[in-house]
Structure formats: structure tokens, C-alpha cells
Amino acid sequence: MDLLFIFGKDKELSLIEFESYCNANKIEYTIKEQEQEIILVKISKSFNYNKYIKKSGGTIKIAKITNIKDIDLETNKYVISAYNTKNYEKFKQELKEHFKKNKTKAIIKKPKRGNYMMPSEYHKRKLTEFIAWKEYFAQTIAVSDVLQNEQLEKQRPKNDFIRMMSIRMAKILINLSQAKKEILDPFCGYGVLLEQAALNNLNALGMDKNPRAVESTKTNLKHIIKSKNLKTKYKIYPGDARKANDYFKKVECVVTEPYLGPYIKRKNIPVSEAKTLIKSLTLLYSRTLITLSKIVQKRIIFITPSFQTKEGEIEIDINQILKQAKLKPIKSIDYPARFIKRKIWILEKA
């Protein structure tokens, strides 16, 4: 079947997430066309789009290519979302004629803002959505539930929104890991990554130097497991990531955003400050990755920062670290942020 995948921000990262998920689950696919945030994919019928939209952090909509004459509208209200197309009026008229011919009293509505509906609008208004992209016409079959993510955040017992990872990013990183059984986050913080691991039926392993963070992670995991009636097992320890092998002898995958240095609220920092941070973090990451390489069986998903100064960007030289840790990079993806730019590394044993 031919499907359109519409990505949110970070299009490159979203595409890599999609490909990683398909490869991990042995789903055959061919990308037929790609433009900006949309890809047209010929994909195996075994692909479960409802399952994927729940697990994906980068894909916001999935739509199935269809013929207007084959549409059987169950509701009497619909929207046509236009993405870079000259065929909007043509499709609009053909739809009207189709519904009139089939004696369906269908009313076309407009997106509240712009040319297309956002995911939150889709779930609030509960309208049938059609997608017009280039010369293609499709019917939306799955949409990311951002309202559910917001509800999950509000119901979480322990939060620190300044330092916590977003649910969207946690989902992406987990898909990049291709984990099937378990995930270790040795810098678990308040446990957002491990919370999403639990929702993906993956056992959650974690540690953090901060005892308060450890207790917060345990509280959050207990809450999500009980509220969602999950069977996930978890082990969370207070400890240093550089000594992870003292707590875990073998883990399937590691997924983590390590300590990135002190919280920075300005765009440019002095060169001397940036170099001091890089030196300190290089030592931390080197010892951590050397330890993790001894216990990981499959992939390590690891994030490194770069710091903006008036003299340019200063980042960690990870190649020497990977050589010492006997790890090889499968791929690296830039992840822009307001103050601290990040790079996501997909690593395996050399």
C-alpha cells in the first residue's frame, strides 16, 4: 500500500526514526517520493500504522493514497489539508460531486489556521481529513495524539520541565535503539525515557548520581505502570554512570542524554568557559562509554553537546573517545536547540 508520512520538526531525524523502526521490525518499504516534511512510501501490508503512530515521536500524520470515487464517508464533516499542491480546488470539486452522486450530505470545513490541520485540531474537532499533496490525494488514517502526551505530562507525579527530555524526543531515541527487551538510561533524571520504554513494553533500567532524581524516576514509573496496567519490570539505582557495570552485567540497549553541563540560558558563552566544559565532559563521556561498551549487547544511543561562542562552535571530539571505548558510529544526527546544539549518535561495538 502507498502511504504518506508527514513529519513534524526535525525532518531528518524523523525519517531516520521511521527507517530504523521498519528495519528493526523487518517491514519492507520503498520511499517513492520525498519533499520537505512529507514522504510517499510503498510499504508492506503488515505495517501497523496505529501501532507506529503511538510509538513514533517524529511522525505526526499518516495518510493512505486513495481514489475519490472509492471514498465512503461515515461522517458528514470533512477537511482538505493542502500541502504544496495546485490541485486543492480540483479535489474539492471532485469530492463535492462524489458525495452528491452518492447522496451524502457532506460539509467541508476549513482548518482553523493555515492550509492544514494540526494534530491537536484533528483530535479536538474529530473531522475526517483528506490530504492534498502535489498531485496526490489521500485520506488520513492515523494522527499523533499530542493531547495525550500533554495529559501524560500533567499526570506525572514528579516533573522538572526545564531539564526533562520531551516525550517526543524520548520516543525517537527509543526507536533509534531498535530495542526489543530492555533499555538502560544511566543518566535517567526523572525517568521520561524509561517511562516511554515501559509504555513500549520494554524493561526499564536506570541510574543517576542524584538520589532525588532516582526516587522521582521510581515514583513516575510506579505511577505509569499502575495507571496503564503494564507488566514492565524496572531497576533504578543511585550511582555513577561511569560505574554502570557494578550494577548491570549485561544490557540489551543503552539510550541516554547524559549530563550536558550546567544549564545555559544565553546563546554565546566565552571561549574559555566552553573549552573548560568540553574538557570536563570529554572525560565524563570517555569513562562512561568505555564502561557501557563492556555491558551493552546491541546499540548505544548517546547525545553530545556543542557550545556556541563568538568565535564559533566548539564541540567534543568524539572519535578518540569511540576508539578508546571500542565503539563505532552507525550514524550521527544534528539536533538544533536554542542554546545548546546537540548531536545524536547511534553507536555499536566495533
N, C-alpha and C positions, 0 to 999 in steps of 0.2 A: 504494500500500500504506500501511497505518496502522502507524506505529512509535511506541514510547515512547522518549524520550531522558531519561536520568537523569543529572543533573549532580552534580558534587562541590561543594566550597565555591565561593563567588563565583558564585552562580546567574545574576546579571545579566550578568556578563562572559561566562559560558559560553554564554548564549543569544545574545549579540551575536556571539560567535565562530561559532556554528552558522549564524546568518543570513548572516554575512559569507562563510563558506565556500560556502554554497549560491548566493548571489548571484554570487560570483566564478566559479563553475563552471556557472552557468546551470541550476541544479537547481530545478525548480518544487516549491513546498511551501506548505502551509497549516497554521498552528497551530490545531488544533481545540479543545484544552483546555490549561490550564496551572494547576498548583498546586504551590507551593513549588519543589522541585528537579526536578519532572517536567513534561514537555510531551508532549502527544499530537499527532502530526504526520501529515497526509496528504502523502505525498511521492512524487515520480516514481520509477518502477521503475528508472530509470537511476542512481539513487543507490547508490553502492558503500559499504555500511556498514563493511566490513572495512578499506577504504582510509581512511575517515573516522576510525574509532576509533584508528588508528595515528597520524594527523596531529593529532587533537584533544587539547587539554590540559584542556578543561573537562568533556567528556562522559565518564562512567565506564561507562555501560551503554547498550546499545540492545536493545530487545525488540520482537518482532513480535506484533501483536494476532492472536489465533487462537481457534478453537473447540476445546474439549477433545476433541470427537469426531474431530477431524482430526489429533490428535497421534499420531505414530508414534515411540515411544520406543526409541532404539537402545541406551541403557544401562539397567541395572536399578536405578539410584540417582538420586534427584532431590531438589530442594529447592524449596519455595514461599517466595519472599521477599515479605513483606507490606509495602506502602507505603500507609498511611492507607486501609484497607479494612475493611468489615464482612463481606466475603464469603470470608474465608480458609477457614473450616470448610466452607462450601458448595463451594468449588472443590476442597478437599482430598478431600471425599467423592465428588465427581463424577469426579475423577481416578482414585481407587481403583476405582470402578465401571467406568470405561472400560478400565483395564488388566486388570481381572478378566474383562471381557467379551471382550477380545482375547487372553486367556491369556498376559499379560505379567506376569512376577514382578518387579514394581517395588517398591522400598523407599523410603519417604520419609525423608529426613534433615532435621535441624534446623540452621539457621545456628548457628555457634559462639557468636556474640554478637548479641543483639538479635533483631529480626524479619526481617532480610535479610542476605544475604551481601555482604561487602565484595569488591572486585576481587581482592585478594591471596588471599582464601579461595577464590574461584572458580577461580583458576588452580592453586592448590595441590591442591584436592580433586578437581577435574575432574568435577564433578557437573553433570547437566542442571539448569538453573534456570528456573523459571517465576516470573512476576511477577504479583502481585495488587495492583491499584491501583484504588481506588474500585470501580466495577462492571466494570472491565476485567480480562481475563485475557490474558497474553502469554507468549511463550517467548523467553528471552534468546538473541540471535544474535551479539552482539559485546560484549566487555568490555575496558576499558583494562588494558594489561599493566603494572602498576606494578612488578612484579618485574623486568621487562626494563629499566625505567628505572633501578632501583637497580643492576642489573648494569652498565648503561652508565656510571653514575657511578663505580662501583668500578674499572672497567677504564680509565677516562680517565687518561692519564699525568699530567696536571697538574690539581690541584684547589685551590680555596680556598673551602670551603663557607660561610664567614662572609659573603663578599662576592659569591659567584656566584649568578646567577639560577637558579631551578629549571627543570628540563626542562619541567614542566607549563606554567609561565608563558611560556617561550620558544615553545612550540607555539602557545599562544593568540595571542601577539603576531604571529607569522608569518601565522596565518590572518586576523588583522585587516588585515594589509597587502595581502592578495589578490595577492601577488607570483606571477609566472609564470616569471620568468627568473633574477632575482638579488636579493640583499639586501645593503645596506651597513649595517654597525654601526660607527659612528665612535667608540664607546666600548666596544670589543669585550671588554676584560678577558681572561678565559681562554677565551672563544670558545664559550660554551654556545649562544647564539643562532645562531651561524654553524655549529655542529655540527648543530643541528636543520635549518638551511637545507640543508646538504649531504645530510642524510637525506631531505629533500623534493625532491632533485634540483634545487636552486637553487644557482647560483654564489654563493660566499661572499666578500664584500668587507669588509675591516675595517681599522681603525686604532686606535691607542691611544698616549697620551703616554708610558706606561710601557713601556720596552724589554723588561722581563721578561714583562709581560703579552703583548706581541706574540709573543715566542718561545714562550710557553706555548700561545697560540692556534694557532700554526703546528704545534706538536708534536701538539696534540689533533686538529687537522684531518687531519694526515697519518695519524694512528692510525685515525680513524674511516673515512677514505676507503679505506685499505688493508684494514682488518678487514671492512668491509661491501662491498668491491669496487665502490665508487662511481665515477662519471665526473665528479663535481663539480670545477670549477676554482675556485681561490681566489687572492686577492691581499690580503696583510696588510702594512700599513706602520706604522713608528713615526712618529707625527705627531699634531698638534693638530687636533681636530675642527673648530675654527674656521677651519682652512685646508684643509678636505677637498677643495675644488676645485683645489688644487695637485696632488692625487693622482688624483682621479677627475673626468673631464669630464662624464660622464653616467651616472646610475644609475637603475634602474627604481624601486626602493623603498628607503626607509630605515627600519630597525627598531632601536630602541636604548633602553636605560635609561642615561641619562647619569650623570655624577658627581652624586651627591645630597648631597654634603657629607661631613664626617668621620663615621665610624661612631659612632652614638649608642646607648648601652645603657640610657638612662633614659627614662621616659615624658615628663616635663616638663623643658624647658630654660628658662633665663632669657630674658625677652623681648628683652633687648639682644643676646644670642647668636643668637636666632632671626632678628632683623632684620638682623644682620650677615651671616648665612648667606644670607638671601633676597637681599640686595643683591648679594653676590658671585655667586650662582647666576643671578640675573636677567641679569647682564652676560654670563656664560658662555653661557647659553641663547640670548640675543638674537643674539650674534655667530654662534653655531653654526647656528641656524635660518635666519638670513639667508644664510649660505653654502650650507646644504643645499638651500634653495629654488631656488638657481641651477642645481643639478645633478640634482635629482630629477625623474623623469618622472610618477610616479603618487603613491603615498601615503607619508606620513611617520608612523610610529608612535613617539610620544615620551612619556616619563614625567616628571612633575614632582612634587616632594615638598611636603608641608606639615608644619610643626613644631608640636607641642603644647606650650603654655606654661600656667602657672597662670592667665593672663589670657585664655586661649582659643587657638584655632588660628590660625597665621599661615602664609599660603601665597603663592606667586608670582602676581602679576597678569600672566597670560599674554596677555591681549587686546592690550595695547600691543605686546608682542613680535611677535605674529602679524601685526599691522598693518604693522610695520616690515619683517617678512620676506615680506610679501605672501602669507600663507597663511590658509586658512580652516578652522575646526574642523568636521569632519563629526559627531563625537561625542566626548564625554568620559565616562570611567567611573571612579568611585571604587574604589580598591583598598586596603582596610584592611590595616594591618600593625601589629605590636606597638609599635614606637617611631616609625617614620616613615610616616605615611599617604601614599599615592601616588595620583596621578590619571593615567590613561592617555588620551592624546589621539590621535585619528585625524585627521590633517591632510592637506589637499590644497592645491594652488596656488589662490590667489584669482582 
